[in-house]
């Protein structure tokens, strides 16, 4: 028995040694075998035509397939220096699949590893040049869409790091004097002379190309500019042309509107109306002249009122600018009925309170020059799903919100033309502001704020997606 046990133990030892030797031989062979990369492919399951597309760059979060040779025994994959997980059970000697981790550094990657895929074995490694980008860049807004030459323009969005080239409408290219945010939230440039076309701003940077909506330098859909485009209305409740002032910055804007001439208004008071001529004026029939630029089927959320504002002093805690698409206001200010959805009335007003934050806190509003304000039509009365009041019938409330959300630019224009008085108007309202959601109260105060506005216009704000391919 003792002899048999000894022989059995010896056999097990020799068998283990044999397996170990084979494993070591295989491991040594694969660990020293040279690697090559012939191509990187994007595994795009959402593309029905090109699910497996050869690429020379990829974005964080995307799945790529690395094609080559000698991958067996691969221990690590470093992308921009970031140790990236891969499933070696799914790997072959010629292919390895890896998802670009969203924590992979881009602009903060060390220079010697940026835009490199590094494959590592115990006894060899391979470096491969390959561009890594963050998520696609996008432009969400612009603080000066109708700038004069020499004025600063700041464009806001996401993933706009290292913007190096800007193309303005008409093909005007800017490559110098560009500033951009390290977090990719904005870039800025100085408006050059000679830009006569309107359209999108196109930017190129570390993460690719982005395009703004087509509102830049758009002189085509003016409501009124106080210098000949559009006509002012005049009756006892309005200010008139004699109340206009010269552009305080001498920027070339000509005559502008000081919302409250002189600047002084008591608490609880409203200023007079600034209004367009109304029914008998061709400029106030939007359907006859705006559909060429903004198709009728455009959602109200994809079209907007834009205007320029200059506020040289801190504006805070009192005062609102109310805007109405027609002259039918029966009540005024923040939360008033005319700014909310109604089944029975043409409610077409919105209130702009730049010092009031979404959470009910306040931050003083001030500009160092002319800036652009954009208010989507989906913020006006009947086209604002958020303004639908809760009732006892949740199904009807949902239907009303859906109706408001589905409103088109054609509906906006038809509602204006169906009104008794289609004067576009705005005024300063100095009443109390309060809300239950969230809860806040701002009792009105006497105000002496000087606020200038100019160039009221209608623009498209529909976002433009730029394809990588």
C-alpha positions in Angstrom: 0.0 0.0 0.0 2.8 2.3 0.9 4.4 1.7 -2.5 1.2 2.4 -4.4 0.6 5.6 -2.5 4.1 6.8 -3.3 3.8 6.0 -7.0 0.4 7.8 -7.1 1.8 10.9 -5.5 4.8 10.9 -7.9 2.4 10.6 -10.8 0.4 13.6 -9.6 3.6 15.6 -9.1 4.9 14.8 -12.6 1.5 15.6 -14.1 1.4 19.0 -12.4 4.9 19.7 -13.5 4.0 18.9 -17.1 1.0 21.2 -17.0 3.1 23.9 -15.4 5.8 23.6 -18.0 3.3 23.8 -20.8 1.6 26.8 -19.2 5.0 28.5 -18.7 6.0 27.8 -22.3 2.7 29.2 -23.6 2.8 32.2 -21.4 6.4 32.9 -22.2 5.6 32.6 -25.9 2.6 35.0 -25.8 4.2 37.5 -23.5 7.1 38.0 -25.8 5.2 37.8 -29.1 5.2 41.2 -30.9 1.9 43.0 -31.3 0.6 45.0 -34.3 -2.5 47.2 -34.8 -3.8 47.4 -38.3 -7.1 49.3 -37.7 -9.5 50.5 -35.0 -13.2 50.1 -35.6 -16.2 51.8 -33.9 -18.8 49.3 -32.8 -21.9 51.4 -33.5 -25.0 49.3 -32.9 -27.3 52.3 -33.7 -26.0 52.5 -37.2 -27.9 50.0 -39.3 -25.5 50.4 -42.2 -22.1 50.6 -40.6 -22.2 48.8 -37.3 -18.5 48.1 -37.6 -16.9 51.2 -39.0 -13.1 52.0 -39.4 -12.3 55.2 -37.5 -9.3 57.4 -36.7 -10.9 58.8 -33.5 -13.5 57.7 -31.0 -15.4 59.4 -28.1 -15.6 58.5 -24.4 -18.3 55.9 -23.8 -18.0 54.3 -27.2 -17.1 50.7 -27.8 -14.1 50.1 -30.2 -12.6 47.0 -31.7 -8.8 46.9 -32.1 -7.7 44.7 -35.0 -4.2 43.4 -35.3 -2.1 40.5 -34.2 -0.3 39.1 -31.2 -2.9 40.1 -28.6 -2.9 36.8 -26.7 -1.4 37.3 -23.2 -2.4 41.1 -23.2 -2.2 42.3 -19.6 -3.2 46.0 -19.8 -4.6 48.6 -22.1 -3.8 52.3 -21.4 -5.8 54.9 -23.2 -4.5 58.5 -22.8 -2.6 57.0 -19.8 -5.8 55.6 -18.2 -5.8 51.9 -17.3 -8.9 50.7 -19.2 -10.8 47.5 -18.4 -11.2 44.9 -21.1 -12.6 41.4 -21.0 -9.8 39.0 -22.0 -12.3 36.2 -22.3 -13.7 37.9 -25.4 -10.3 38.7 -26.8 -8.6 36.8 -29.7 -5.1 37.0 -31.0 -6.3 39.4 -33.7 -9.1 41.4 -32.0 -9.8 43.0 -28.6 -12.9 45.0 -27.7 -12.7 47.9 -25.2 -15.1 50.6 -24.1 -13.5 54.0 -23.6 -14.1 54.8 -20.0 -15.8 58.2 -19.4 -13.2 59.0 -16.7 -10.4 58.9 -19.3 -8.6 62.3 -19.3 -8.7 64.3 -22.5 -7.2 67.8 -22.2 -5.6 66.9 -18.9 -3.9 63.8 -20.2 -0.1 63.9 -20.0 1.4 65.0 -23.4 3.4 61.8 -23.9 0.4 59.6 -23.7 -2.4 61.8 -25.0 -4.2 60.3 -28.1 -2.4 57.0 -27.7 -3.5 53.4 -27.2 -0.8 51.5 -25.3 -1.0 47.7 -25.2 1.1 46.1 -22.5 2.4 42.6 -21.9 5.0 41.5 -19.4 7.8 41.5 -22.0 6.6 43.9 -24.7 4.4 46.8 -25.4 2.9 48.7 -28.4 2.0 52.4 -28.7 -0.6 53.4 -31.3 -1.5 56.9 -32.2 -5.3 57.3 -32.0 -7.4 60.4 -31.3 -9.6 60.3 -28.2 -12.3 62.8 -27.9 -14.9 63.7 -25.2 -18.6 63.5 -26.0 -19.7 65.5 -29.1 -19.4 69.3 -28.6 -22.6 71.3 -28.8 -23.6 74.9 -28.8 -26.6 75.9 -26.6 -26.6 79.7 -26.7 -24.8 82.9 -27.6 -24.7 86.1 -25.6 -24.4 88.4 -28.5 -26.1 87.2 -31.7 -26.3 90.6 -33.4 -22.8 92.1 -32.6 -21.2 95.1 -34.0 -17.6 94.8 -35.3 -15.2 94.9 -32.4 -17.7 93.6 -29.8 -17.0 90.4 -27.8 -19.1 87.3 -28.6 -19.3 84.5 -26.0 -20.8 81.2 -27.2 -22.0 78.6 -24.6 -22.3 74.9 -24.8 -20.6 71.6 -23.8 -17.3 70.0 -24.7 -16.0 73.1 -26.4 -12.4 72.7 -25.1 -9.5 74.0 -27.1 -11.6 75.8 -29.8 -9.1 76.7 -32.5 -11.2 77.7 -35.4 -14.5 79.5 -35.8 -16.4 80.0 -39.1 -19.1 82.7 -39.2 -21.9 82.9 -41.8 -20.5 83.6 -45.3 -17.4 81.7 -44.6 -15.6 84.3 -42.5 -12.9 82.3 -40.6 -11.4 83.2 -37.2 -8.3 81.4 -35.9 -6.7 84.0 -33.6 -7.8 85.7 -30.5 -10.1 82.8 -29.5 -10.5 82.1 -25.8 -12.0 78.9 -24.5 -13.0 77.5 -21.1 -11.0 74.5 -19.7 -14.3 72.9 -18.8 -15.6 73.3 -22.3 -18.5 75.5 -21.3 -17.8 78.4 -23.6 -15.5 80.1 -26.1 -15.3 83.7 -27.1 -14.1 85.8 -30.0 -14.2 89.4 -31.3 -16.6 90.1 -34.0 -14.8 91.0 -37.2 -16.0 93.5 -39.8 -17.4 92.4 -43.2 -19.8 89.7 -42.0 -23.0 90.3 -44.0 -24.6 86.8 -44.0 -26.7 85.2 -41.3 -26.7 81.6 -40.1 -24.8 79.4 -37.8 -21.5 79.8 -35.9 -19.3 76.7 -36.6 -16.6 75.8 -34.1 -13.7 73.3 -34.3 -11.8 72.1 -31.2 -10.4 69.2 -29.3 -13.7 67.3 -29.4 -14.7 68.0 -33.0 -17.1 70.3 -34.7 -20.2 72.1 -33.3 -22.8 74.4 -34.9 -25.1 76.9 -33.3 -28.7 77.5 -34.4 -29.1 79.8 -37.4 -29.7 82.9 -35.4 -26.3 84.6 -35.7 -26.2 88.0 -37.5 -29.9 87.5 -38.5 -31.4 90.7 -39.7 -34.3 88.9 -41.6 -37.2 88.6 -39.1 -37.2 91.9 -37.3 -40.3 92.9 -35.2 -38.9 96.3 -34.5 -35.4 97.9 -34.3 -36.4 101.5 -33.6 -34.4 102.6 -36.7 -36.8 101.9 -39.5 -37.5 98.2 -39.4 -41.0 97.8 -37.9 -43.3 100.6 -37.0 -44.0 101.9 -33.5 -47.6 102.1 -32.3 -48.8 105.4 -30.8 -51.8 106.0 -28.5 -52.3 107.3 -24.9 -51.0 104.2 -23.2 -47.7 104.0 -25.2 -44.3 105.7 -25.3 -43.5 107.1 -28.7 -40.6 107.7 -31.0 -39.8 110.9 -29.0 -39.0 108.7 -26.0 -36.3 106.8 -27.8 -32.7 107.5 -26.9 -29.3 107.3 -28.6 -27.3 104.1 -28.0 -25.5 104.9 -24.7 -22.4 102.9 -25.9 -22.2 104.5 -29.3 -21.9 101.0 -30.7 -23.6 101.8 -34.0 -27.1 100.6 -32.9 -28.7 104.0 -33.5 -31.8 104.7 -31.5 -32.7 102.3 -28.7 -35.4 102.0 -26.1 -34.8 102.8 -22.4 -37.6 100.7 -21.0 -38.6 103.3 -18.4 -37.5 106.7 -19.8 -35.6 108.4 -17.0 -35.4 105.1 -15.1 -37.6 105.9 -12.1 -40.7 103.9 -11.4 -42.6 103.5 -8.1 -43.3 100.1 -6.5 -46.6 98.6 -7.6 -46.5 100.6 -10.8 -46.3 99.6 -14.5 -44.5 101.6 -17.2 -46.3 102.6 -20.4 -46.3 100.2 -23.3 -43.8 100.0 -26.0 -45.8 98.7 -28.9 -45.7 98.1 -32.7 -48.3 99.6 -35.0 -50.6 96.6 -35.1 -53.4 95.4 -37.3 -53.0 97.6 -40.4 -49.2 97.3 -40.6 -47.7 94.7 -42.9 -44.8 94.2 -40.4 -47.3 92.9 -37.8 -48.6 90.1 -40.1 -45.9 87.6 -39.2 -47.3 84.9 -41.5 -46.7 87.0 -44.6 -43.0 87.5 -44.0 -41.6 85.0 -41.5 -42.5 81.6 -42.8 -39.7 81.9 -45.4 -37.1 81.8 -42.6 -39.0 79.7 -40.0 -41.2 76.9 -41.4 -44.8 76.8 -40.2 -44.2 73.3 -38.6 -41.3 74.5 -36.4 -42.2 73.7 -32.8 -42.7 76.7 -30.6 -39.8 75.5 -28.5 -37.5 75.7 -31.5 -38.3 79.4 -32.3 -37.9 82.4 -30.1 -38.0 86.1 -29.5 -34.5 87.6 -29.3 -33.5 91.1 -28.3 -30.4 93.0 -27.2 -30.1 94.4 -23.7 -27.7 96.7 -22.0 -27.9 97.0 -18.2 -25.0 99.1 -16.8 -26.2 99.0 -13.2 -27.0 96.1 -10.9 -30.7 95.1 -11.3 -32.0 93.0 -8.4 -35.0 92.1 -6.3 -37.6 94.2 -8.1 -38.9 94.8 -11.6 -39.8 92.6 -14.6 -40.0 92.9 -18.3 -43.3 91.7 -19.6 -43.6 90.8 -23.3 -46.8 90.0 -25.1 -47.3 88.9 -28.7 -50.6 90.9 -29.0 -52.3 93.7 -27.1 -54.7 91.8 -24.9 -53.2 92.0 -21.4 -55.7 92.0 -18.7 -53.3 91.4 -15.8 -49.6 91.9 -15.5 -46.4 90.4 -14.1 -44.9 87.1 -12.8 -47.5 84.3 -12.5 -50.3 86.4 -14.0 -53.0 84.7 -16.0 -51.9 86.1 -19.3 -48.6 84.2 -19.0 -50.3 80.8 -18.4 -52.0 78.3 -20.6 -55.8 78.7 -21.2 -58.4 76.7 -23.1 -60.5 79.9 -23.5 -58.2 82.8 -24.2 -55.3 83.8 -26.4 -52.7 84.0 -23.7 -49.5 85.0 -25.4 -47.4 86.8 -22.7 -44.1 85.9 -20.9 -42.2 87.6 -18.2 -38.4 88.0 -18.2 -36.8 88.4 -14.7 -33.1 88.0 -15.2 -32.2 88.5 -11.5 -34.5 85.6 -10.4 -33.0 82.2 -10.3 -34.9 79.0 -11.0 -34.7 78.0 -7.3 -36.2 81.3 -6.1 -32.9 82.9 -5.1 -31.7 86.1 -6.7 -28.5 87.3 -8.4 -28.0 90.8 -9.5 -28.1 91.2 -13.3 -25.7 93.5 -15.0 -24.0 93.6 -18.4 -20.7 95.1 -19.5 -22.1 95.7 -23.0 -24.9 94.7 -25.3 -26.0 91.1 -24.7 -28.6 88.9 -26.4 -31.7 87.6 -24.6 -33.5 84.6 -26.1 -37.0 83.7 -24.9 -38.5 80.6 -26.7 -42.1 80.8 -27.7 -42.6 77.8 -25.4 -42.3 80.2 -22.5 -45.3 82.2 -23.7 -48.8 81.5 -22.3 -50.6 78.9 -24.3 -47.4 77.4 -25.7 -45.9 76.8 -22.3 -46.6 73.3 -21.0 -45.1 74.2 -17.6 -47.8 76.9 -17.1 -50.7 74.4 -17.2 -52.3 74.6 -13.7 -53.0 71.3 -11.9 -56.7 70.5 -11.6 -58.8 67.6 -10.4 -58.6 65.9 -13.8 -55.1 64.7 -14.3 -55.9 63.3 -17.8 -57.2 66.6 -19.0 -54.1 68.3 -17.5 -51.8 65.9 -19.4 -53.7 66.6 -22.6 -53.3 70.3 -22.1 -49.6 70.0 -21.5 -49.3 67.9 -24.6 -51.2 70.5 -26.7 -49.0 73.3 -25.4 -45.8 71.2 -26.0 -47.0 70.4 -29.5 -47.7 74.0 -30.5 -46.0 75.2 -33.7 -44.8 78.5 -35.0 -47.8 78.5 -37.3 -50.1 78.3 -34.3 -48.2 81.3 -32.7 -48.7 83.4 -35.9 -52.3 82.3 -36.4 -53.2 83.2 -32.7 -51.6 86.7 -33.2 -53.6 87.3 -36.4 -56.8 86.0 -34.8 -56.5 88.6 -31.9 -58.4 91.8 -32.0 -55.2 93.8 -31.7 -52.0 92.3 -33.0 -49.6 94.9 -31.5 -46.4 93.2 -30.3 -45.6 95.0 -27.0 -43.4 95.1 -23.9 -43.4 97.1 -20.6 -41.7 97.3 -17.3 -43.8 95.9 -14.4 -42.9 96.7 -10.9 -45.2 94.5 -8.9 -44.6 91.9 -6.1 -43.2 88.6 -7.2 -44.0 85.4 -5.3 -44.4 81.7 -5.9 -45.4 78.6 -4.1 -43.1 76.2 -6.2 -40.5 76.9 -5.0 -41.7 79.2 -2.2 -40.3 82.8 -2.4 -41.5 86.4 -2.1 -40.1 89.6 -3.4 -42.1 92.6 -2.4 -41.8 95.4 -5.0 -39.5 98.4 -4.3 -39.2 101.8 -5.9 -36.8 101.4 -8.8 -34.4 103.7 -10.6 -32.8 101.1 -12.8 -31.7 102.1 -16.3 -32.3 99.2 -18.8 -31.9 99.6 -22.5 -33.2 97.2 -25.2 -33.1 97.0 -28.9 -33.6 94.9 -32.0 -36.6 92.7 -31.2 -36.7 89.8 -33.7 -37.9 86.3 -34.3 -35.3 83.5 -34.8 -35.0 79.8 -35.1 -33.3 78.2 -32.1 -33.5 74.6 -33.4 -30.3 72.8 -32.5 -28.1 71.4 -35.3 -26.4 68.1 -34.8 -23.0 67.6 -36.5 -22.3 64.1 -37.5 -18.9 62.6 -36.9 -19.0 60.9 -40.3 
